[in-house]
Amino acid sequence: MSKTWWHRNEVKERYRISEATLYRMIRQGSFPKPTKITPGRNSWHAAALDEYDQKLIAESEEASDGS
């Protein structure tokens, strides 16, 4: 069974980014916002992260095609 919800520290590790970078990307609208799971616990759904990954791949492919 695959992981469904990702905690902040797991997301930071997955993308190798700092907490400041993570929240800056969220504020800028370039990274998905977390979902409030319980009071005091926000997490990202795996599907949202997978969709973000696909967006990065598509953007990378578009940039490669244009060079």
Secondary structure, 3 states (H helix, E strand, C coil): CCCCEEEHHHHHHHHCCCHHHHHHHHHHCCCCCCEEEECCEEEEEHHHHHHHHHHHHHHHHHHHHCC
